[in-house]
Amino acid sequence: MAEHTKREQPSAPESLALAAMGLEAEWTLLVDGEPTRPEALFGSPRDFIRGELMHRQGTSYHLPTGGAVYFDTGVIEVATPVFEIERGCAARAGRSLWEAIHFLRNELDAWDAREGRKTRLAGFSAHYNVSFALPPGEPANGRTIEQLALLLAYILPAPVMLLATNRRSTGVGVRPRKDRIEITCDFTPSPALMIATATLIVAVVGEVMRWPTYELRELSGHDIAVISGFRPMPHTSRKGWLARLDCYPGNPFTCDVDDGLWQTESHGELSLRAIAGRIARHFWRAIGRISDPVTYRLIGSVLRGRSPSLLELDDRPQAYEDVGRLCAWNGLFPSAQLARSRYERVVLRAVSGQPLRLEGRRLRPVGMRGWSAIVFQREDRGREVIALDDLIAHLEAWERD
C-alpha cells in the first residue's frame, strides 16, 4: 500500500471548475413478487451484470452508460455522471439516467432467464444534485450551504410536488452535501416529468445561490408565497430539511391541487397549483435559460393545469411498480437536444478503458476520484489523477483515438 501511494501523483481538485448537476435514483427489488434486499441476493452488482465494469469503490461500479450502480441499505441506486449547467443539461442527465435504467433492466432480464426467476424494480426515490459555489468575486457575507438548504426548503416543495410527486408521497427534502445541494423526493416514472423537475430545481437553486443573503427574510423580499404554519423538519436521513406532509396544516399530496384552501402568510388563500405557479414565475427567466424547448413548455403546462400532475390521479400510477418495463424512455426529445456534454464524454471515454495519449505517454484509465477526476495508470505502473476540467482540452484527440 505504501508503494502504491508513493507512485500515485497528488490528486486533482475535488471540485469541478464549471457549475454542474446530476441525478440519482433508487429502486426496491422484488424477486418473484417478494421484496428482496439486493445485497442479500447479490454480493455486488457484478453478480448480475455481465461484461467488464470499472470498479468505483466498495461494491460500486461504473456502467458503460457513464453512470454508477451500487446497493444502498436495501435499494439499488444509480447515479449519473456530472453535467455542465447549460441549456438542456437536465434533458441530457435524464437521458443518461434512463440509459442506465434500461441497461440494468436488460441485465436483470438476462439473470431472470438464467435463474428461472422474475425480478421487478419498484420506484423508490430520486435525488437532484446541484453544485454549490458563491458567485465569483463576492464575499460570503455569512452565506453558507446549510443556510441555503433551509431557504430552499421553503421555496422548492410546492412546484416539485406538482411536477414530481404522487398521492402516496410524504415529503420533499433539501440536503446540504459538502459542495452540492441535494433535493430528494419520490422516483418519477415519467422521464419528461423527471427532466422538468430537474430543470426547475437547477434553475431555482442557481438563482437563489446568487441572492445577497440566505436569511429567511429573503422570502418576503422576493414575494415567495409561503403556506401559513409551514415549518420544515430536520431531514430523516443525513443533515438537511424535509417538507413532510405533517409539516403542513393539511396533506398537500392528497388535496385537490386547484382548491384554494391554503392560507399563505402574505398572499391570502391560494391553491397548491397557484402557489407553485407563483414561485415558478418568479424564476421563469432562470428556468428559460437552462431549459430545452420541450421541457419549458411542459413545466408551464403542468403548472397552469393544461397537462396533468401525478397528484391529480386517483392513486400512484402502476408504472412505479415495474420500472424499465411499464415506464421507459420515450422519443419526446429531439436527438439534437440530448447531445452528450463534455463532462459526460470524458467519463464515457474513461469507463470504456480507452487509453489516453498525453505528452508522449500512454495512460490507461483505471478508476475515478469522485465525479471530478479520472485515475490513470502509466506504463511504469504508477498512477496519475487528472481533473475532468483538464481532460476536456484532450477530449477530441481521445475520441479520435
C-alpha positions as CSV (number, residue, x, y, z in Angstrom):
1,M,0.0,0.0,0.0
2,A,2.8,2.4,0.8
3,E,4.4,1.8,-2.6
4,H,1.1,2.4,-4.4
5,T,0.6,5.6,-2.6
6,K,4.1,6.8,-3.4
7,R,3.6,6.1,-7.1
8,E,0.3,8.0,-7.3
9,Q,0.7,11.7,-8.0
10,P,-1.3,14.2,-5.9
11,S,-5.0,14.1,-6.6
12,A,-6.7,16.7,-8.8
13,P,-9.0,19.2,-7.1
14,E,-12.2,17.6,-5.7
15,S,-14.5,20.3,-7.1
16,L,-15.3,21.0,-10.7
17,A,-14.5,24.3,-12.4
18,L,-17.9,24.5,-14.0
19,A,-21.3,24.6,-12.3
20,A,-22.7,21.1,-12.6
21,M,-25.7,18.9,-11.9
22,G,-26.5,15.2,-11.8
23,L,-29.3,12.8,-11.0
24,E,-29.6,9.7,-8.8
25,A,-32.5,7.2,-8.5
26,E,-33.3,4.3,-6.1
27,W,-35.5,1.3,-6.6
28,T,-36.6,-1.6,-4.4
29,L,-36.0,-5.0,-5.8
30,L,-38.8,-7.7,-6.0
31,V,-38.0,-11.3,-6.9
32,D,-40.9,-13.5,-7.7
33,G,-43.2,-10.9,-6.2
34,E,-41.3,-10.7,-2.9
35,P,-39.3,-7.6,-1.7
36,T,-35.7,-8.6,-1.6
37,R,-32.6,-6.8,-0.3
38,P,-30.2,-6.7,-3.3
39,E,-27.1,-7.0,-1.1
40,A,-28.6,-10.3,0.3
41,L,-29.3,-11.8,-3.1
42,F,-26.3,-10.4,-4.9
43,G,-22.9,-9.8,-3.3
44,S,-22.4,-6.8,-5.6
45,P,-23.8,-5.6,-9.0
46,R,-21.2,-7.7,-10.7
47,D,-23.2,-10.8,-9.7
48,F,-25.9,-10.0,-12.3
49,I,-24.2,-7.6,-14.7
50,R,-22.3,-9.3,-17.5
51,G,-19.1,-8.0,-19.0
52,E,-16.3,-5.9,-17.7
53,L,-17.1,-3.0,-15.4
54,M,-14.7,-0.4,-13.9
55,H,-14.7,-0.6,-10.1
56,R,-15.6,2.6,-8.3
57,Q,-15.4,1.9,-4.6
58,G,-16.7,-0.8,-2.3
59,T,-19.5,-2.6,-4.2
60,S,-20.0,0.4,-6.6
61,Y,-19.2,0.0,-10.3
62,H,-19.3,2.3,-13.3
63,L,-21.7,1.3,-16.1
64,P,-21.0,1.5,-19.8
65,T,-23.6,4.4,-19.9
66,G,-21.2,6.5,-17.8
67,G,-23.1,6.3,-14.5
68,A,-22.5,4.2,-11.5
69,V,-24.6,1.5,-9.8
70,Y,-24.4,0.3,-6.1
71,F,-26.5,-1.1,-3.3
72,D,-27.6,1.3,-0.6
73,T,-29.3,-0.1,2.5
74,G,-31.9,-2.3,0.7
75,V,-32.2,-0.5,-2.6
76,I,-30.4,-0.4,-6.0
77,E,-29.1,3.0,-6.7
78,V,-27.8,4.6,-9.9
79,A,-26.0,7.9,-10.2
80,T,-25.4,9.7,-13.5
81,P,-22.1,11.4,-14.3
82,V,-22.0,15.2,-13.8
83,F,-23.3,17.6,-16.5
84,E,-22.3,21.2,-17.0
85,I,-25.2,23.5,-16.2
86,E,-26.2,24.9,-19.6
87,R,-29.3,24.9,-21.8
88,G,-30.7,21.4,-22.0
89,C,-28.5,19.9,-19.2
90,A,-31.4,18.3,-17.4
91,A,-32.6,16.6,-20.5
92,R,-29.1,15.1,-21.0
93,A,-28.9,14.0,-17.4
94,G,-32.4,12.4,-17.7
95,R,-31.4,10.6,-20.9
96,S,-28.3,9.3,-19.1
97,L,-30.3,8.1,-16.1
98,W,-32.8,6.2,-18.3
99,E,-30.0,4.7,-20.4
100,A,-28.7,3.3,-17.1
101,I,-32.2,2.1,-16.1
102,H,-32.6,0.2,-19.4
103,F,-29.1,-1.3,-19.1
104,L,-29.9,-2.6,-15.6
105,R,-33.3,-3.9,-16.8
106,N,-31.7,-5.8,-19.6
107,E,-29.1,-7.3,-17.3
108,L,-31.8,-8.4,-14.8
109,D,-33.8,-9.9,-17.6
110,A,-30.8,-12.0,-18.6
111,W,-30.3,-13.1,-15.0
112,D,-34.0,-14.0,-14.8
113,A,-33.6,-16.2,-17.9
114,R,-30.5,-17.9,-16.4
115,E,-32.0,-18.5,-12.9
116,G,-35.7,-19.0,-13.8
117,R,-36.8,-16.1,-11.6
118,K,-38.7,-12.9,-12.2
119,T,-37.4,-9.6,-11.0
120,R,-39.0,-6.2,-10.8
121,L,-37.7,-2.7,-9.9
122,A,-40.2,-0.6,-8.0
123,G,-39.6,3.2,-7.9
124,F,-38.4,4.5,-4.5
125,S,-36.7,7.9,-4.6
126,A,-34.9,10.4,-6.8
127,H,-32.2,12.9,-5.9
128,Y,-31.4,16.0,-7.9
129,N,-27.9,17.4,-7.3
130,V,-26.6,20.9,-8.0
131,S,-23.1,22.1,-7.3
132,F,-22.7,24.8,-4.7
133,A,-20.5,27.9,-5.2
134,L,-20.9,31.5,-4.3
135,P,-20.8,34.0,-7.2
136,P,-17.2,34.6,-8.3
137,G,-15.6,37.5,-6.6
138,E,-18.3,38.0,-4.0
139,P,-17.6,37.7,-0.2
140,A,-19.6,35.1,1.6
141,N,-21.3,37.6,4.0
142,G,-22.4,34.8,6.2
143,R,-23.9,32.7,3.3
144,T,-23.4,29.0,3.9
145,I,-24.7,25.9,2.2
146,E,-26.6,25.0,5.3
147,Q,-28.5,28.3,5.3
148,L,-29.2,27.8,1.6
149,A,-30.7,24.4,2.2
150,L,-33.1,25.8,4.8
151,L,-34.1,28.7,2.5
152,L,-34.8,26.3,-0.4
153,A,-36.9,24.1,1.9
154,Y,-39.4,27.0,1.8
155,I,-39.2,27.6,-1.9
156,L,-38.9,24.3,-3.8
157,P,-41.6,21.9,-2.3
158,A,-44.7,23.3,-3.9
159,P,-43.5,23.3,-7.6
160,V,-41.6,20.0,-7.0
161,M,-44.8,18.4,-5.7
162,L,-46.8,19.4,-8.8
163,L,-44.1,18.1,-11.2
164,A,-42.7,15.0,-9.4
165,T,-44.7,13.6,-6.6
166,N,-47.9,11.4,-6.2
167,R,-50.7,10.9,-3.8
168,R,-48.7,8.5,-1.7
169,S,-45.7,10.8,-1.4
170,T,-44.7,12.0,2.1
171,G,-42.2,14.8,1.5
172,V,-39.7,16.8,-0.4
173,G,-36.2,17.2,1.1
174,V,-33.2,19.5,0.8
175,R,-29.8,18.3,2.0
176,P,-26.5,20.2,2.0
177,R,-23.8,17.8,0.9
178,K,-20.3,19.5,1.2
179,D,-20.1,21.1,-2.2
180,R,-23.6,20.4,-3.6
181,I,-27.3,20.8,-2.7
182,E,-29.4,17.6,-3.0
183,I,-33.1,17.7,-3.4
184,T,-34.9,14.4,-2.5
185,C,-38.4,13.2,-3.5
186,D,-40.1,10.2,-5.0
187,F,-38.9,8.5,-8.1
188,T,-41.0,9.7,-11.0
189,P,-41.9,7.1,-13.7
190,S,-42.2,9.7,-16.4
191,P,-38.9,10.7,-18.0
192,A,-40.4,14.0,-19.2
193,L,-41.7,15.0,-15.7
194,M,-38.3,14.0,-14.1
195,I,-36.5,16.2,-16.6
196,A,-39.0,19.0,-15.9
197,T,-38.4,18.6,-12.2
198,A,-34.6,18.7,-12.6
199,T,-34.8,21.8,-14.8
200,L,-36.9,23.7,-12.3
201,I,-34.6,22.7,-9.4
202,V,-31.4,23.6,-11.2
203,A,-32.7,27.0,-12.2
204,V,-34.1,27.8,-8.8
205,V,-31.1,26.7,-6.8
206,G,-28.7,28.5,-9.2
207,E,-30.8,31.8,-8.9
208,V,-31.2,31.6,-5.1
209,M,-27.5,30.9,-4.7
210,R,-26.9,34.5,-6.1
211,W,-29.2,36.2,-3.5
212,P,-27.3,38.6,-1.3
213,T,-28.2,36.7,1.9
214,Y,-29.7,33.3,2.7
215,E,-31.7,34.6,5.6
216,L,-35.4,33.6,5.6
217,R,-36.4,37.3,5.4
218,E,-35.5,37.0,1.7
219,L,-38.7,35.0,1.1
220,S,-40.9,38.1,1.7
221,G,-38.3,40.3,-0.1
222,H,-38.7,38.2,-3.2
223,D,-42.5,37.8,-2.8
224,I,-42.3,34.0,-2.3
225,A,-45.7,32.5,-1.3
226,V,-45.3,30.5,2.0
227,I,-48.1,28.4,3.5
228,S,-49.1,29.7,6.9
229,G,-48.0,27.4,9.7
230,F,-45.4,25.5,7.5
231,R,-42.1,24.7,9.1
232,P,-39.7,22.2,7.6
233,M,-38.4,19.5,9.9
234,P,-34.9,18.0,10.2
235,H,-34.4,15.5,7.4
236,T,-34.8,11.9,8.4
237,S,-31.6,10.9,6.7
238,R,-28.4,12.9,6.9
239,K,-28.4,16.6,7.6
240,G,-30.9,18.8,5.9
241,W,-34.6,19.7,5.9
242,L,-37.8,17.9,5.0
243,A,-41.1,19.4,3.9
244,R,-43.1,16.4,5.1
245,L,-46.8,16.1,4.9
246,D,-47.1,16.6,8.7
247,C,-45.2,19.9,8.4
248,Y,-48.3,21.4,6.8
249,P,-51.8,22.2,8.3
250,G,-53.1,19.6,5.8
251,N,-51.8,16.9,3.5
252,P,-50.6,18.7,0.3
253,F,-50.2,15.3,-1.5
254,T,-53.8,14.3,-1.2
255,C,-55.5,17.7,-1.6
256,D,-57.3,19.0,-4.6
257,V,-54.4,20.9,-6.2
258,D,-56.9,23.5,-7.6
259,D,-58.8,24.1,-4.3
260,G,-57.8,27.4,-2.7
261,L,-57.6,26.0,0.8
262,W,-54.1,27.0,1.7
263,Q,-53.8,30.2,3.8
264,T,-50.5,31.9,2.9
265,E,-48.5,34.4,5.0
266,S,-48.9,37.3,2.7
267,H,-50.9,36.3,-0.4
268,G,-54.3,35.2,1.0
269,E,-55.9,31.8,0.3
270,L,-54.3,30.0,-2.7
271,S,-54.4,26.6,-4.2
272,L,-51.3,24.4,-4.3
273,R,-51.1,24.9,-8.0
274,A,-51.4,28.7,-7.6
275,I,-48.6,28.6,-5.0
276,A,-46.4,26.5,-7.3
277,G,-47.1,28.7,-10.2
278,R,-46.3,32.0,-8.4
279,I,-42.9,30.5,-7.3
280,A,-42.1,29.2,-10.8
281,R,-43.0,32.6,-12.4
282,H,-40.5,34.3,-10.1
283,F,-37.8,32.1,-11.5
284,W,-39.2,31.9,-15.0
285,R,-36.3,33.6,-16.8
286,A,-33.8,31.4,-15.0
287,I,-35.8,28.3,-16.0
288,G,-35.9,29.5,-19.6
289,R,-32.1,30.0,-19.7
290,I,-31.3,26.3,-19.0
291,S,-34.5,24.6,-20.3
292,D,-34.8,22.8,-23.6
293,P,-38.0,23.8,-25.6
294,V,-39.9,20.6,-24.8
295,T,-39.4,20.9,-21.1
296,Y,-40.0,24.6,-21.0
297,R,-43.5,24.0,-22.4
298,L,-44.2,21.1,-20.1
299,I,-43.4,22.9,-16.9
300,G,-45.7,25.7,-17.9
301,S,-48.4,23.3,-19.0
302,V,-48.4,21.4,-15.7
303,L,-48.3,24.4,-13.5
304,R,-51.2,26.0,-15.5
305,G,-53.3,22.8,-15.3
306,R,-53.2,22.1,-19.1
307,S,-51.2,18.9,-18.5
308,P,-52.0,16.6,-15.6
309,S,-49.9,16.4,-12.4
310,L,-49.5,12.9,-10.9
311,L,-51.2,14.5,-7.8
312,E,-54.4,14.7,-9.8
313,L,-54.6,10.9,-10.4
314,D,-56.6,8.7,-8.1
315,D,-53.5,6.8,-6.9
316,R,-49.9,6.4,-7.6
317,P,-49.5,5.1,-11.2
318,Q,-48.9,1.4,-11.7
319,A,-45.8,2.3,-13.7
320,Y,-43.9,2.8,-10.4
321,E,-44.1,-1.0,-9.8
322,D,-42.1,-2.1,-12.8
323,V,-39.5,0.5,-13.8
324,G,-37.9,-0.3,-17.2
325,R,-41.0,-2.2,-18.4
326,L,-44.1,-0.2,-17.5
327,C,-42.2,3.1,-17.7
328,A,-39.5,3.7,-20.2
329,W,-37.7,6.4,-22.2
330,N,-39.8,7.9,-24.9
331,G,-39.0,9.8,-28.1
332,L,-40.3,13.1,-26.9
333,F,-37.0,14.8,-27.1
334,P,-35.2,15.5,-30.4
335,S,-31.8,13.9,-30.5
336,A,-30.1,17.2,-31.0
337,Q,-31.2,18.3,-27.6
338,L,-29.7,15.2,-26.0
339,A,-26.1,15.6,-27.3
340,R,-23.6,14.4,-24.7
341,S,-21.9,17.1,-22.7
342,R,-18.1,17.5,-22.4
343,Y,-18.0,16.1,-18.9
344,E,-20.1,13.1,-19.9
345,R,-17.9,12.4,-22.9
346,V,-14.8,12.4,-20.7
347,V,-16.4,10.0,-18.3
348,L,-17.6,7.7,-21.1
349,R,-14.0,7.5,-22.5
350,A,-12.7,6.7,-19.0
351,V,-15.2,3.9,-18.2
352,S,-14.7,2.3,-21.6
353,G,-11.0,1.9,-20.6
354,Q,-9.7,3.6,-23.7
355,P,-6.1,4.7,-23.3
356,L,-5.2,8.4,-23.5
357,R,-2.1,9.6,-25.2
358,L,-0.8,12.6,-23.4
359,E,2.5,14.4,-24.0
360,G,4.0,11.2,-25.5
361,R,2.8,9.0,-22.7
362,R,0.1,6.3,-22.8
363,L,-2.3,6.5,-19.8
364,R,-4.9,3.8,-19.2
365,P,-8.0,4.9,-17.2
366,V,-8.5,2.6,-14.2
367,G,-10.9,4.5,-12.0
368,M,-12.4,7.8,-10.9
369,R,-11.8,10.1,-8.0
370,G,-15.4,11.0,-7.1
371,W,-17.0,12.6,-10.1
372,S,-14.4,15.3,-10.7
373,A,-11.2,13.4,-11.7
374,I,-10.0,10.3,-13.6
375,V,-7.4,7.9,-12.2
376,F,-4.9,6.7,-14.9
377,Q,-2.2,4.1,-14.8
378,R,1.1,4.9,-16.5
379,E,3.2,2.3,-18.4
380,D,5.6,2.2,-15.4
381,R,2.5,1.1,-13.2
382,G,2.4,4.5,-11.4
383,R,-0.8,6.4,-11.3
384,E,-1.9,9.9,-12.1
385,V,-5.1,11.7,-11.1
386,I,-6.3,14.2,-13.7
387,A,-9.3,16.5,-13.3
388,L,-12.2,16.3,-15.7
389,D,-11.7,20.0,-16.5
390,D,-8.1,19.4,-17.6
391,L,-9.1,16.5,-19.8
392,I,-11.6,18.5,-21.8
393,A,-8.8,20.0,-23.8
394,H,-7.7,16.5,-24.9
395,L,-11.2,15.1,-25.4
396,E,-11.4,15.3,-29.2
397,A,-8.0,13.6,-29.7
398,W,-9.0,11.0,-27.1
399,E,-12.2,10.3,-29.0
400,R,-10.4,10.1,-32.4
401,D,-8.0,7.5,-31.0
